[in-house]
């Protein structure tokens, strides 16, 4: 699903920020 893909992208960005 595209929604899941976007969620994963946001999650990855959060991990990168930390």
C-alpha positions as CSV (number, residue, x, y, z in Angstrom):
1,X,0.0,0.0,0.0
2,X,1.2,3.5,-0.7
3,X,0.1,4.7,2.7
4,X,2.4,2.2,4.3
5,X,5.2,3.3,2.0
6,X,4.9,6.9,3.1
7,X,4.7,5.8,6.8
8,X,7.9,3.9,6.4
9,X,9.6,6.8,4.7
10,X,8.6,9.1,7.6
11,X,9.8,6.6,10.2
12,X,13.1,6.2,8.4
13,X,13.5,10.0,8.4
14,X,12.9,10.1,12.2
15,X,15.5,7.5,12.8
16,X,18.0,9.4,10.7
17,X,17.2,12.6,12.6
18,X,18.0,10.9,15.9
